[in-house]
Amino acid sequence: MESELQRIGVSIEEKLLVQFDRLIESKGYTNRSEAIRDLIRESLVEDEWRKDVGESVGTITLVYNHHLREMADRVTDLQHQYHEKIVSVLHVHLDAHNCLEVMVVRGEKVEIQAIAGRLSSLKGVKHCKLVATTTGENL
């Protein structure tokens, strides 16, 4: 259920406002209000993740050399170990040597962070990043 909109006033230095207007225009916002709402939502999601407790969602993006001995098997084994937390996986062959995997994860925040940590520590992983987001339930 949508809540009523509240109008607020904000005082901002002109130089900062000019920069903000340029930024939101480049991103395609049609007005300041929606851009400010998005900034608030982002801050609330970051705060939610700082609490380490509770269920959330995110993506883990992984780039690795699939030629490294048993690398693909280790990634797959880890995915099977956490099959209840990994909702979906996208696998892309970037070139003759490198693969990209994007895993959608859902569960307790500490479990999601543990999965990302385990993947990141595998020998042959070139890059691993957890992008933490929210279920949207509290926004």
Phi, psi and omega in degrees: 000129179286140176271163177294145176283141176245137176266137177228159175250140180228132177262125182223138177301145184302316182300317179294320180294320178298315178297318180297316179299319178297316180299310184290329176295318180294334178271353176092011176292143178266346178205162181292325185302313181293323177296318179293319177300318179295320177297319178295314179301317180299318178296320179294322178294316177300317179295320178301319181287335177292341184279350175056352183246139177110164181276144176207186180225166177183185174231146173243120179254131189226131172241128181213160177274111184283351178281340179300136186312121175062016182298309181300321179296320180294320178296315180296317178300318179295321178296321177292322179299325181250032185302333179283342181258335180265111187280321184202153179225134173248126180243128181231133174274110183284320177200197183292346185237333190245143177238152175240133174233137174240120181249128173270124184239148179215132179162195176297142184304318181294327177290318178298316179296324178294319178298313179299319179296317179295317179295317181299327185276354179293134177295129181108347177283124181269331179202139177216129181219130173267125173252107184273133177226203186225158174287347180085355184300324184260007181257000000 
